[in-house]
């Protein structure tokens, strides 16, 4: 799932810091920001409010255990060995061993335990850990960054050939303060590509100190190639150290106001303005019945694959499937919603790999077309009209 992105020129050359030390910016307007690692604090209710899609680690079956390894940090850093096991009499994996000190053995403090939960008809075993990533601080030299992670293993009792994978995502971030044009501000840096090394594939955020918590929100996150706003002033990232402990900012002129940019970024704005008369697309929820109806009446079957956790699915329910032109375009098809978590056999049959996925099927069972991800009112109207004719 995640951000609509558009390219804007950012002044300043891209100069990545080497792991051997500090770099100097060639831009006279560059402003240095020093950052420190941050971990989630439940008591203070302070944590980053979004994370990238979970990465997958393939698991190998070794007896009754599952094993894998996770590589994080600069090239040459030894990976963390990981093992999933079951405690005595446990039906599901409830223990995760992680070799935190990378010594090839599992010792004291390297065992995590959990109570597996049933969620959406699957068994989830979730674990939180903090690992140390070796870095070279641009000021003090060799050091480590504490790096907060979540791991989860999902067991689907209904799957015949279940893929053995352990998923993970980062929970921590880097944070620092700076004064920009006499305004005290907070800068956040966090990984989007979760490899333990900060670079242009990652994300950042900027906010005034008066609203410091804003940097933790999904709405504030920006790709490092994109500028961020501090009130009506825009700044871009000129340089970033691989340790994440230092970056430089420069003022930029996006050639657009903040308000106009917000309107441009709001990909749902046009759909919210679509005409509505209170009608909605008449989705059923019984696939077999919908399939039989489409076949007997000679109509196209419109399948909307969704899940309860799919954000774009909810937005489409609110703004796309309530638009009059979409309702009219769907009037000649048999529409059915399918929860991919509740019906994995249908998701597999139609080769669904993400949500939402919309599929049109002829009365004879031939696929006529498909779309994935958020689809606008205009796009959905065209999909239903053109593909169905």
C-alpha positions in Angstrom: 0.0 0.0 0.0 1.1 3.9 -0.3 2.0 7.4 -1.4 1.1 9.2 -4.6 4.4 10.6 -5.8 5.3 13.2 -8.4 8.7 14.5 -9.2 9.8 18.0 -8.4 13.3 19.3 -9.0 15.3 19.5 -5.8 18.3 21.9 -5.9 21.7 20.6 -4.8 23.8 17.7 -5.9 23.3 14.2 -4.4 26.4 13.3 -2.5 26.2 10.2 -0.3 28.4 10.0 2.7 30.9 7.2 2.7 31.0 4.8 5.7 34.5 6.0 6.5 33.5 9.4 7.8 31.8 12.7 7.4 31.1 14.6 4.2 31.1 18.3 3.6 28.3 19.8 1.6 29.2 22.0 -1.4 26.0 24.0 -1.1 26.5 27.3 0.8 22.8 27.1 1.9 23.1 23.6 3.4 22.0 23.3 7.1 23.4 20.4 9.1 21.0 18.3 11.2 22.3 15.7 13.7 20.0 12.8 14.5 19.9 10.0 17.1 18.2 6.6 17.0 14.6 6.5 18.5 12.7 3.5 19.8 8.9 3.2 20.3 7.9 4.3 23.8 4.5 2.8 24.8 4.3 4.6 28.1 4.9 7.9 26.4 2.5 6.8 23.6 5.2 7.8 21.1 5.8 5.6 18.1 5.9 6.1 14.3 2.5 5.7 12.9 3.3 3.9 9.7 5.6 1.2 8.4 6.6 -0.2 5.0 5.1 -3.4 3.7 6.6 -6.3 5.5 9.6 -7.9 3.9 9.7 -11.6 3.5 12.4 -14.0 4.9 12.2 -17.6 3.5 12.1 -20.2 6.2 13.8 -23.6 6.0 12.3 -26.6 7.8 14.7 -28.2 10.2 12.9 -31.0 12.1 10.1 -29.3 14.0 11.8 -25.9 13.7 11.9 -23.2 11.1 15.1 -21.2 10.5 16.2 -18.1 8.5 18.6 -15.2 8.7 18.3 -11.4 8.4 21.0 -9.2 6.9 21.0 -5.6 8.1 23.7 -3.0 8.0 26.7 -2.1 5.8 28.2 -4.6 3.4 30.1 -7.2 5.3 27.9 -7.1 8.4 27.2 -10.6 9.6 23.5 -11.6 9.4 21.3 -12.4 12.4 20.4 -16.1 12.6 16.7 -16.6 13.5 14.8 -19.7 14.5 11.1 -20.3 15.2 10.2 -23.1 17.7 7.3 -24.3 19.7 7.3 -24.6 23.5 6.2 -27.9 25.0 2.6 -28.9 24.1 2.2 -25.7 22.0 0.2 -26.1 18.8 1.7 -23.1 17.0 5.1 -21.4 16.9 5.3 -19.3 20.1 9.1 -18.8 20.4 11.6 -16.9 18.3 15.3 -17.2 18.8 17.5 -14.5 17.4 21.3 -14.4 17.5 21.6 -10.8 18.6 25.3 -10.8 19.1 26.0 -12.8 15.9 28.2 -15.4 17.7 26.6 -18.4 16.0 24.8 -19.5 19.2 21.5 -18.6 20.9 22.2 -17.5 24.5 20.7 -15.6 27.3 18.4 -12.7 26.3 18.0 -14.1 22.7 14.7 -15.8 23.2 11.4 -14.1 22.5 8.0 -15.6 23.4 4.4 -14.8 22.4 0.9 -16.0 22.6 -0.3 -16.8 19.0 -3.6 -15.1 18.0 -6.3 -16.1 15.6 -6.8 -13.1 13.2 -8.9 -13.4 10.0 -9.0 -17.2 10.3 -5.2 -17.4 10.5 -2.8 -17.9 13.4 -0.4 -15.0 13.9 2.8 -15.4 16.0 4.2 -11.8 16.5 7.5 -10.8 18.1 9.2 -7.4 18.8 13.0 -7.1 19.0 15.7 -4.5 19.0 18.9 -5.3 17.2 22.2 -3.3 17.0 23.4 -2.2 13.6 27.1 -1.2 13.3 27.5 2.3 11.9 30.2 4.9 11.6 29.1 8.1 13.3 30.1 11.1 11.2 31.5 12.8 14.3 32.7 10.1 16.8 33.4 7.1 14.5 32.4 3.4 15.0 29.1 3.0 16.9 25.8 1.1 16.8 22.3 2.1 16.0 19.6 0.3 18.0 17.0 -0.8 15.4 13.5 -1.8 16.5 11.8 -4.6 14.5 8.6 -6.5 14.4 8.5 -10.1 13.2 5.4 -12.1 12.4 4.7 -15.6 11.2 1.3 -16.4 9.8 -0.1 -20.0 9.8 -3.1 -20.6 7.6 -4.7 -23.9 8.5 -6.7 -23.9 5.3 -3.7 -23.7 3.0 -2.5 -27.0 1.5 0.9 -25.8 0.3 1.7 -22.9 2.6 4.6 -20.7 1.9 7.1 -20.8 4.8 8.0 -17.1 5.3 8.8 -14.8 8.3 7.8 -11.2 7.7 9.4 -8.2 9.4 9.2 -4.5 9.4 11.0 -1.6 11.2 9.5 0.2 14.2 12.2 2.8 14.9 13.4 6.0 13.4 16.1 8.7 13.6 15.3 12.1 14.9 16.9 15.5 15.4 16.2 19.2 15.9 17.2 22.2 13.8 16.5 25.9 13.5 15.2 26.9 10.0 14.6 30.5 9.3 14.4 31.2 13.0 11.8 28.4 13.5 12.6 25.5 15.8 11.9 22.3 13.9 12.0 18.5 14.2 13.4 16.2 11.5 12.6 12.5 11.2 14.4 10.0 9.1 13.1 6.4 8.7 13.7 3.4 6.5 11.4 2.5 3.7 13.9 0.0 2.2 14.7 -1.9 5.4 18.4 -2.8 5.1 19.9 -0.9 8.0 21.6 1.7 5.8 20.1 5.1 5.1 20.0 6.3 1.5 17.8 7.9 -1.1 15.3 5.0 -1.0 14.2 6.0 2.5 11.7 8.6 3.9 11.9 11.8 6.0 9.5 14.3 7.7 9.7 17.8 8.9 7.6 19.7 11.5 7.8 22.6 13.8 8.7 21.9 17.4 5.3 23.0 18.5 3.8 20.1 16.6 6.7 17.7 16.9 4.5 14.6 16.9 3.4 15.4 13.3 6.7 13.9 12.0 5.5 10.5 13.2 2.4 10.5 11.0 1.8 8.8 7.7 0.7 12.1 6.2 4.0 13.8 7.0 6.3 11.1 5.4 8.1 12.1 2.3 10.5 10.2 0.0 14.0 11.7 0.4 13.9 12.9 -3.2 10.9 15.1 -2.3 10.8 18.4 -0.4 8.9 18.9 2.9 7.2 22.1 4.1 7.7 24.0 7.3 4.8 26.4 7.3 5.1 28.1 3.9 8.8 27.3 3.4 10.1 24.2 1.5 13.2 22.3 2.3 14.9 19.4 0.6 17.5 16.8 1.7 20.9 17.7 0.1 23.0 14.9 1.7 22.5 12.0 4.0 25.0 9.9 5.9 24.5 6.1 5.7 24.4 5.9 9.5 21.3 8.1 9.5 22.9 10.3 12.1 23.6 13.3 9.9 21.8 15.0 7.0 21.9 18.4 5.4 18.9 20.4 4.4 18.6 23.2 1.8 15.8 25.6 1.1 14.1 24.9 -2.2 11.6 26.6 -4.4 9.0 24.0 -5.6 7.4 26.5 -8.0 4.1 25.9 -6.3 2.3 26.9 -3.1 1.8 24.5 -0.2 -2.0 24.7 -0.7 -1.8 24.0 -4.4 0.6 21.1 -3.8 -1.8 19.6 -1.2 -4.6 19.8 -3.7 -2.4 18.1 -6.4 -1.3 15.4 -3.9 -4.9 14.7 -2.9 -5.7 11.9 -5.3 -9.2 11.5 -3.9 -10.2 15.1 -4.3 -11.7 14.7 -7.8 -13.6 11.6 -6.7 -15.1 13.4 -3.7 -16.6 16.0 -6.0 -18.3 13.3 -8.2 -22.1 13.5 -8.4 -24.0 11.3 -5.9 -27.7 10.7 -5.4 -27.5 8.2 -2.5 -27.1 5.1 -4.6 -24.3 2.5 -4.3 -23.0 -0.3 -6.5 -25.1 -3.4 -5.5 -22.4 -5.8 -4.4 -23.3 -9.2 -3.2 -21.1 -11.3 -0.9 -21.9 -14.8 -2.0 -19.5 -15.6 -4.8 -21.0 -18.9 -5.9 -24.4 -17.4 -6.1 -23.1 -14.3 -8.0 -21.2 -16.6 -10.4 -24.3 -18.7 -11.1 -26.4 -15.6 -11.6 -23.9 -14.1 -14.1 -23.8 -17.4 -16.0 -27.6 -18.0 -16.2 -28.3 -14.3 -17.1 -25.5 -14.0 -19.6 -23.9 -11.1 -17.7 -20.4 -10.1 -16.9 -19.2 -10.9 -13.3 -17.5 -8.0 -11.5 -15.4 -9.3 -8.6 -13.9 -6.8 -6.1 -11.3 -8.6 -4.0 -10.8 -6.8 -0.7 -9.8 -7.3 2.9 -10.8 -5.7 6.2 -7.3 -4.1 6.6 -7.1 -2.7 3.1 -7.1 1.2 3.3 -7.7 1.8 -0.5 -10.6 -0.6 -0.4 -12.4 1.5 2.3 -11.7 4.7 0.3 -13.2 3.2 -2.8 -16.3 2.1 -0.9 -16.7 5.6 0.3 -16.0 7.7 -2.8 -15.9 5.4 -5.9 -18.7 2.9 -5.5 -21.1 5.7 -4.4 -20.5 7.9 -7.5 -23.5 8.0 -9.8 -21.5 7.3 -13.0 -19.9 4.2 -11.4 -23.3 3.0 -10.2 -24.7 3.4 -13.7 -21.7 1.7 -15.3 -22.1 -1.3 -12.9 -25.8 -1.7 -13.6 -25.3 -4.2 -16.3 -22.9 -6.5 -14.4 -23.3 -8.9 -11.5 -21.1 -7.4 -8.7 -19.7 -9.3 -5.8 -17.2 -8.5 -3.1 -14.8 -11.3 -1.9 -12.6 -11.0 1.2 -9.3 -12.5 0.2 -8.5 -13.5 3.8 -11.8 -15.3 4.2 -11.6 -17.0 0.8 -8.0 -17.7 0.0 -9.0 -20.4 -2.5 -10.7 -17.7 -4.7 -7.7 -15.3 -4.3 -5.5 -18.2 -5.5 -7.9 -19.1 -8.3 -7.9 -15.5 -9.7 -4.1 -15.0 -8.9 -4.8 -12.1 -6.6 -1.5 -10.7 -5.2 -2.7 -7.4 -3.7 -5.7 -5.5 -2.6 -8.0 -4.2 -3.9 -8.0 -6.2 -7.1 -11.0 -5.9 -9.5 -11.7 -8.6 -12.1 -14.2 -8.8 -14.9 -15.2 -12.3 -16.0 -17.4 -13.2 -18.9 -20.5 -15.5 -18.5 -18.4 -18.3 -19.9 -15.7 -17.8 -17.2 -13.1 -16.0 -19.3 -11.3 -13.1 -17.7 -12.0 -9.9 -19.6 -9.8 -7.5 -17.6 -8.4 -6.6 -14.2 -7.2 -3.6 -12.2 -5.2 -3.4 -8.9 -4.9 -0.7 -6.3 -7.0 2.4 -5.9 -9.0 3.2 -9.0 -10.7 6.6 -9.5 -14.3 7.2 -10.4 -13.2 8.0 -14.0 -11.0 4.9 -14.2 -13.6 2.6 -12.7 -16.3 3.9 -15.0 -14.1 3.3 -18.1 -13.1 -0.2 -16.8 -16.7 -1.3 -16.4 -18.0 0.4 -19.6 -15.2 -0.5 -22.0 -14.3 -4.0 -20.8 -17.9 -5.0 -20.5 -18.7 -4.1 -24.1 
